[in-house]
Amino acid sequence: MKIEEIPKVLCIGVSIFSDSLKRQGVEVVDVDWSPPAEIEQDIKDILDKIM
Amino acid sequence: MSSYQTVNFVIRGLYRDSVQLMEVTERVKRLEGVLDAAVVMGTAANKESLVPMGLLTSEGEKAGPNDIIIALKATANVEQLLEQVKKIIFEIKTTTARFANIDDAMKMHPDIRYASISIPGKYVEEVALNLLQHGVNLFIFSDHVPIETEVLLKKQAASRDLLVMGPEAGTAIVSGIGFGFANKVASGNIGVVASAGSGIQEFVTLLDRYDMGISHAIGVGARDLSRDVGGIMTRKALQTLNNDEKTKIIALIAKQSDIAVVREILEEEKLSKPLVLSLLGYEEKVSDYPQSPTLHGLFLHAAHALSKTMYEKAFGALKKEVERLKTLVIRRDGYPRAFYSGGTLATETAYLWAKAGLKVYTNLNFPRAEKIDNPYTSVQATVIDYGSEEFTEGRPHPIIDPTLRNKRIISELNSNEASCIAMDLIIGYGAPDNIIAKIFDEIGDAIVKNRDKRFVIRLVGTNKDHQWGQTNLLDKFGVVTTASNALAAMFSAACGLGEPAVLEKLAEELSVEVKI
């Protein structure tokens, strides 16, 4: 691969890294992220039994 | 003191990252009527960290890892306070316009070629695979990514001619753009490949100080040179720099590596450019390339590879620093203690202390030192890496949040056991704007009260970094600063042993490696 200039970066995660890229003049495309909802283990056990 | 109550509130199913929650906590602590506070995700490690602060109640104990715990010790009406805290939490989230998912972002911006990922490790795979399919090179800061995921991502990337920098990559500087923790350094012709984040920062800032610059610094992640990963990205990065027009010399920095993997790579990858390497704390030669167990030694090799003039300048500066530091050594009972935010720098210090003849205790996995039982309690000459997992799970890295390390430093300064204290202070991109001021706000009084102890800092940064203006505080508090971490380690070893000559002896070992 050839390393080229980096005008734009997609950021997913902590804001301080996204802010740092903006400070360097990079166009930052922030993507929202939250962990997927976790099913409680006992509900999962019940579902496993009935399905 | 007026009466107070300690309460926990749990917001179920709401996520904020550790840096956002650190900001929330700081703001909540400043609210009227709040004596102490912490706002954290309900992970086991975070709940545990609330216990010694007396901030965990039975309500908080019930929180899960996807819930936010608001823990308050307050004299004011807690119901009203809670409303204010919730407001802060929602304000923090809504400051930036964002895309809801990667596909939408890539549809709107199909020209994106780089992404920075810093989400909890167990969720990285899905996000990273999606981005690779979009043809995007990745910088992955996250730790706790399963090793199988790392291998999968790196194989996919290699087959698509893409870079995966990480997981557990602290730093990368590509085409002058810093990812993660990085510094503003001069552009030049030294290309860096490293499995050590703070190792990159130490090396490139040292180069910058003596007017040498870099083309790119590619962080490949702490585990890339393990047997499991087999150096997939180290190979890719070496070839990329070998073909890069700007790069004339390649520097390879490795820590905690499988030496057989390093040997294989150096034998198999045919490079047309000069290469210099550092295997941190490892002396045995693994190839015919110039090699050093320290980053300062690597710096001398790189200067030598550039030109005789550069080497003489670098070597002359080392000799001058040693002479200056020798005059500052204080003889005092007790042991040297070192508290680091950069693991590579901690390794370098443990190595040099052991080399000086000290018996070293540490939380690092370093064969020349004893593993410490409890990283919160020092034993004789102790080196602690505050960036290691036991200190960072569910909380920001110490480069961002120095509170925990500051508390330790204050207690060590006030103890009779410590004769000298060493630390790194990493500034630049990724570190808070007020980081130097914040650290000295907290530890400054203890330094002043304990002037009979030497306090040495390796400030990892350049005069182009945006926090540089605060460096006058180091002089104000009478702290000894050094041009490299190796020099800070050598100085603290000399203080610990009460022998200024230790500095000369260790410097000799650095310098004889390079012969003109």
Boltz contact constraints between the chains, C-beta under 6 A:
constraints:
  - contact:
      token1: [A, 1]
      token2: [B, 161]
      max_distance: 6.0
  - contact:
      token1: [A, 1]
      token2: [B, 240]
      max_distance: 6.0
  - contact:
      token1: [A, 3]
      token2: [B, 216]
      max_distance: 6.0
  - contact:
      token1: [A, 3]
      token2: [B, 244]
      max_distance: 6.0
  - contact:
      token1: [A, 5]
      token2: [B, 175]
      max_distance: 6.0
  - contact:
      token1: [A, 6]
      token2: [B, 114]
      max_distance: 6.0
  - contact:
      token1: [A, 6]
      token2: [B, 175]
      max_distance: 6.0
  - contact:
      token1: [A, 6]
      token2: [B, 177]
      max_distance: 6.0
  - contact:
      token1: [A, 8]
      token2: [B, 112]
      max_distance: 6.0
  - contact:
      token1: [A, 9]
      token2: [B, 114]
      max_distance: 6.0
  - contact:
      token1: [A, 9]
      token2: [B, 116]
      max_distance: 6.0
  - contact:
      token1: [A, 10]
      token2: [B, 105]
      max_distance: 6.0
  - contact:
      token1: [A, 10]
      token2: [B, 112]
      max_distance: 6.0
  - contact:
      token1: [A, 10]
      token2: [B, 115]
      max_distance: 6.0
  - contact:
      token1: [A, 11]
      token2: [B, 116]
      max_distance: 6.0
  - contact:
      token1: [A, 12]
      token2: [B, 117]
      max_distance: 6.0
  - contact:
      token1: [A, 13]
      token2: [B, 117]
      max_distance: 6.0
  - contact:
      token1: [A, 13]
      token2: [B, 118]
      max_distance: 6.0
  - contact:
      token1: [A, 13]
      token2: [B, 119]
      max_distance: 6.0
  - contact:
      token1: [A, 14]
      token2: [B, 17]
      max_distance: 6.0
  - contact:
      token1: [A, 14]
      token2: [B, 19]
      max_distance: 6.0
  - contact:
      token1: [A, 14]
      token2: [B, 118]
      max_distance: 6.0
  - contact:
      token1: [A, 16]
      token2: [B, 19]
      max_distance: 6.0
  - contact:
      token1: [A, 17]
      token2: [B, 116]
      max_distance: 6.0
  - contact:
      token1: [A, 17]
      token2: [B, 118]
      max_distance: 6.0
  - contact:
      token1: [A, 20]
      token2: [B, 429]
      max_distance: 6.0
  - contact:
      token1: [A, 20]
      token2: [B, 430]
      max_distance: 6.0
  - contact:
      token1: [A, 24]
      token2: [B, 177]
      max_distance: 6.0
  - contact:
      token1: [A, 26]
      token2: [B, 177]
      max_distance: 6.0
  - contact:
      token1: [A, 29]
      token2: [B, 105]
      max_distance: 6.0
  - contact:
      token1: [A, 29]
      token2: [B, 109]
      max_distance: 6.0
  - contact:
      token1: [A, 30]
      token2: [B, 96]
      max_distance: 6.0
  - contact:
      token1: [A, 30]
      token2: [B, 98]
      max_distance: 6.0
  - contact:
      token1: [A, 31]
      token2: [B, 99]
      max_distance: 6.0
  - contact:
      token1: [A, 31]
      token2: [B, 102]
      max_distance: 6.0
  - contact:
      token1: [A, 31]
      token2: [B, 105]
      max_distance: 6.0
  - contact:
      token1: [A, 32]
      token2: [B, 98]
      max_distance: 6.0
  - contact:
      token1: [A, 32]
      token2: [B, 100]
      max_distance: 6.0
  - contact:
      token1: [A, 33]
      token2: [B, 119]
      max_distance: 6.0
  - contact:
      token1: [A, 34]
      token2: [B, 15]
      max_distance: 6.0
  - contact:
      token1: [A, 35]
      token2: [B, 15]
      max_distance: 6.0
  - contact:
      token1: [A, 35]
      token2: [B, 66]
      max_distance: 6.0
  - contact:
      token1: [A, 35]
      token2: [B, 123]
      max_distance: 6.0
  - contact:
      token1: [A, 38]
      token2: [B, 66]
      max_distance: 6.0
